[in-house]
Every structure is written in structure tokens, then in C-alpha cells.
Amino acid sequence: MHLGEFVKQYKNKTMTEIIIDKKKYVLIPERDYKNLQRKAALKTKPEKVFSIEEARTYSKKLIREWAKGESL
């Protein structure tokens, strides 16, 4: 979430804007900050995790392709 979206979302809540060296910063309560972190974490997609068998199969496939001189 960039600053513009953040400001729109929290405009009516407890939020303080300060300017330091011509840069705008936003202060919010710690509880709101932690909620934002949690919300952002839920939006990220988890990495693909292979089972041991899937990892073996995938690595063997890559080794065979590299041995032939092919690239992905």
C-alpha cells in the first residue's frame, strides 16, 4: 500500500501528518500499524513449497535439461 492509499484509508481516524525536510510522514497508533502489517502479510502470496518427492522430481528434471544444454 503506498502513502496515498494509506492516507485515504486513515483520513478520518487518529492520524498525524508531519513534515521533516520537505518529506511528509504519517504517525498512527501502534495498534493500527500492527493491523496494517497483518493485512499486508495476508495479501502476499506464499512461495511454492515442494514436498520432498516433488523437489526430487523437479531437481531431476532440471538436471536432465541442463545436461542436454537446454535452459528454462
N, CA, C and O of each residue as an XYZ file, in Angstrom:
288
protein
N       0.858     -1.163      0.000
C       0.000      0.000      0.000
C       0.906      1.228      0.000
O       1.794      1.352      0.844
N       0.678      2.131     -0.946
C       1.502      3.328     -0.946
C       0.850      4.413     -0.100
O      -0.283      4.255      0.355
N       1.560      5.507      0.110
C       1.130      6.542      1.053
C      -0.246      7.102      0.718
O      -1.039      7.361      1.623
N      -0.544      7.295     -0.565
C      -1.841      7.848     -0.955
C      -3.005      6.987     -0.502
O      -3.982      7.495      0.047
N      -2.902      5.685     -0.732
C      -3.963      4.763     -0.296
C      -4.067      4.749      1.216
O      -5.161      4.717      1.780
N      -2.911      4.773      1.863
C      -2.875      4.757      3.313
C      -3.588      5.974      3.888
O      -4.398      5.849      4.806
N      -3.282      7.160      3.342
C      -3.885      8.395      3.844
C      -5.391      8.383      3.629
O      -6.143      8.811      4.504
N      -5.844      7.895      2.470
C      -7.286      7.825      2.209
C      -7.977      6.907      3.213
O      -9.067      7.208      3.699
N      -7.331      5.792      3.516
C      -7.933      4.809      4.415
C      -8.012      5.335      5.849
O      -8.978      5.049      6.556
N      -7.020      6.092      6.281
C      -6.953      6.524      7.669
C      -7.253      8.001      7.865
O      -6.983      8.539      8.939
N      -7.795      8.661      6.873
C      -8.041     10.103      6.941
C      -8.941     10.477      8.124
O      -8.691     11.477      8.797
N      -9.960      9.700      8.374
C     -10.902     10.028      9.434
C     -10.538      9.414     10.778
O     -11.233      9.646     11.767
N      -9.471      8.643     10.832
C      -9.055      8.010     12.079
C      -7.970      8.853     12.728
O      -7.604      9.911     12.216
N      -7.463      8.385     13.844
C      -6.405      9.078     14.552
C      -5.122      8.965     13.749
O      -4.486      7.911     13.708
N      -4.753     10.067     13.110
C      -3.566     10.076     12.276
C      -2.971     11.476     12.313
O      -3.692     12.469     12.218
N      -1.659     11.551     12.452
C      -0.984     12.832     12.483
C       0.007     12.890     11.331
O       0.810     11.976     11.148
N      -0.052     13.965     10.556
C       0.902     14.150      9.472
C       1.969     15.130      9.937
O       1.657     16.171     10.515
N       3.230     14.792      9.681
C       4.318     15.704      9.994
C       5.203     15.837      8.762
O       5.260     14.929      7.933
N       5.890     16.964      8.643
C       6.787     17.203      7.528
C       8.178     17.468      8.089
O       8.375     18.370      8.904
N       9.135     16.666      7.638
C      10.526     16.807      8.045
C      11.356     16.852      6.769
O      11.268     15.949      5.938
N      12.152     17.888      6.612
C      12.993     18.056      5.417
C      12.181     17.905      4.131
O      12.598     17.214      3.201
N      11.038     18.544      4.089
C      10.150     18.553      2.918
C       9.614     17.166      2.555
O       9.173     16.948      1.426
N       9.648     16.242      3.493
C       9.076     14.907      3.292
C       7.931     14.722      4.269
O       8.039     15.056      5.449
N       6.830     14.185      3.757
C       5.640     14.001      4.581
C       5.653     12.618      5.224
O       5.862     11.610      4.549
N       5.426     12.585      6.542
C       5.356     11.339      7.302
C       4.005     11.280      8.006
O       3.393     12.308      8.297
N       3.556     10.065      8.271
C       2.269      9.862      8.918
C       2.487      9.078     10.206
O       3.157      8.045     10.205
N       1.928      9.565     11.289
C       2.003      8.867     12.572
C       0.631      8.292     12.884
O      -0.383      8.984     12.807
N       0.620      7.009     13.239
C      -0.639      6.357     13.605
C      -0.406      5.569     14.894
O       0.738      5.286     15.248
N      -1.461      5.221     15.579
C      -1.317      4.404     16.791
C      -0.691      3.046     16.457
O      -0.878      2.514     15.363
N       0.045      2.504     17.409
C       0.746      1.236     17.205
C      -0.219      0.112     16.848
O       0.102     -0.739     16.018
N      -1.386      0.100     17.464
C      -2.378     -0.943     17.183
C      -2.763     -0.930     15.701
O      -2.859     -1.982     15.070
N      -2.984      0.276     15.151
C      -3.335      0.388     13.731
C      -2.176     -0.060     12.842
O      -2.387     -0.691     11.806
N      -0.958      0.268     13.253
C       0.217     -0.133     12.485
C       0.340     -1.648     12.435
O       0.621     -2.212     11.378
N       0.134     -2.306     13.558
C       0.215     -3.766     13.594
C      -0.885     -4.393     12.746
O      -0.658     -5.405     12.082
N      -2.074     -3.797     12.766
C      -3.163     -4.295     11.920
C      -2.815     -4.147     10.440
O      -3.123     -5.031      9.641
N      -2.174     -3.032     10.067
C      -1.751     -2.834      8.685
C      -0.715     -3.873      8.270
O      -0.780     -4.410      7.164
N       0.234     -4.154      9.149
C       1.243     -5.166      8.853
C       0.599     -6.528      8.628
O       0.955     -7.243      7.691
N      -0.339     -6.880      9.481
C      -1.024     -8.171      9.367
C      -1.802     -8.233      8.059
O      -1.776     -9.249      7.364
N      -2.493     -7.148      7.725
C      -3.282     -7.095      6.494
C      -2.380     -7.235      5.266
O      -2.719     -7.950      4.324
N      -1.235     -6.554      5.277
C      -0.291     -6.644      4.165
C       0.285     -8.048      4.046
O       0.478     -8.547      2.938
N       0.559     -8.683      5.170
C       1.115    -10.037      5.149
C       0.111    -11.024      4.560
O       0.504    -11.961      3.865
N      -1.154    -10.828      4.824
C      -2.173    -11.728      4.298
C      -2.352    -11.572      2.790
O      -2.803    -12.499      2.118
N      -1.996    -10.396      2.258
C      -2.150    -10.157      0.823
C      -1.027    -10.768      0.002
O      -1.197    -10.995     -1.196
N       0.122    -11.040      0.622
C       1.232    -11.607     -0.131
C       0.984    -13.083     -0.382
O       0.429    -13.795      0.454
N       1.410    -13.519     -1.553
C       1.233    -14.923     -1.904
C       2.394    -15.727     -1.335
O       3.551    -15.334     -1.488
N       2.105    -16.831     -0.690
C       3.200    -17.662     -0.164
C       3.964    -18.306     -1.318
O       3.406    -18.570     -2.382
N       5.246    -18.551     -1.085
C       6.052    -19.216     -2.100
C       5.621    -20.667     -2.236
O       5.097    -21.279     -1.306
N       5.862    -21.190     -3.426
C       5.548    -22.595     -3.674
C       6.496    -23.454     -2.856
O       7.714    -23.326     -2.976
N       5.952    -24.311     -2.041
C       6.759    -25.215     -1.223
C       6.542    -26.623     -1.752
O       5.416    -27.113     -1.834
N       7.653    -27.262     -2.108
C       7.579    -28.611     -2.633
C       7.627    -29.638     -1.505
O       8.270    -29.428     -0.476
N       6.938    -30.744     -1.720
C       7.149    -31.889     -0.833
C       8.510    -32.478     -1.216
O       9.074    -32.106     -2.245
N       9.025    -33.366     -0.423
C      10.334    -33.961     -0.723
C      10.304    -34.677     -2.069
O      11.243    -34.573     -2.858
N       9.246    -35.383     -2.316
C       9.135    -36.120     -3.575
C       9.026    -35.167     -4.766
O       9.653    -35.392     -5.801
N       8.239    -34.114     -4.624
C       8.128    -33.117     -5.698
C       9.470    -32.438     -5.963
O       9.823    -32.183     -7.115
N      10.211    -32.146     -4.907
C      11.514    -31.498     -5.046
C      12.492    -32.412     -5.782
O      13.239    -31.953     -6.647
N      12.490    -33.686     -5.448
C      13.367    -34.643     -6.134
C      13.030    -34.713     -7.625
O      13.917    -34.672     -8.478
N      11.746    -34.820     -7.917
C      11.311    -34.908     -9.306
C      11.693    -33.648    -10.073
O      12.198    -33.726    -11.194
N      11.457    -32.509     -9.481
C      11.765    -31.237    -10.135
C      13.271    -31.072    -10.338
O      13.701    -30.638    -11.407
N      14.073    -31.411     -9.337
C      15.526    -31.270     -9.470
C      16.072    -32.222    -10.532
O      16.971    -31.847    -11.286
N      15.545    -33.449    -10.605
C      15.977    -34.386    -11.646
C      15.635    -33.861    -13.028
O      16.424    -33.998    -13.963
N      14.466    -33.264    -13.157
C      14.055    -32.679    -14.434
C      15.023    -31.574    -14.844
O      15.455    -31.519    -15.995
N      15.362    -30.691    -13.902
C      16.291    -29.601    -14.208
C      17.671    -30.130    -14.579
O      18.295    -29.633    -15.516
N      18.146    -31.126    -13.857
C      19.460    -31.707    -14.144
C      19.490    -32.299    -15.548
O      20.465    -32.128    -16.280
N      18.424    -32.992    -15.919
C      18.346    -33.572    -17.268
C      18.369    -32.469    -18.332
O      19.048    -32.605    -19.349
N      17.630    -31.383    -18.101
C      17.604    -30.282    -19.065
C      18.972    -29.613    -19.153
O      19.432    -29.289    -20.248
N      19.619    -29.406    -18.027
C      20.950    -28.784    -18.033
C      21.976    -29.693    -18.711
O      22.875    -29.212    -19.401
N      21.841    -30.998    -18.515
C      22.764    -31.949    -19.133
C      22.637    -31.926    -20.652
O      23.627    -32.119    -21.358
N      21.440    -31.694    -21.158
C      21.210    -31.619    -22.598
C      21.666    -30.272    -23.166
O      21.818    -30.126    -24.379
N      21.881    -29.301    -22.295
C      22.288    -27.976    -22.764
C      21.118    -27.039    -22.971
O      21.286    -25.945    -23.510
N      19.938    -27.452    -22.551
C      18.760    -26.602    -22.665
C      18.661    -25.705    -21.445
O      19.140    -26.055    -20.367
N      18.048    -24.565    -21.615
C      17.792    -23.697    -20.470
C      16.295    -23.572    -20.269
O      15.512    -23.890    -21.164
N      15.905    -23.116    -19.115
C      14.474    -22.988    -18.809
C      13.821    -21.934    -19.593
O      12.620    -21.708    -19.446
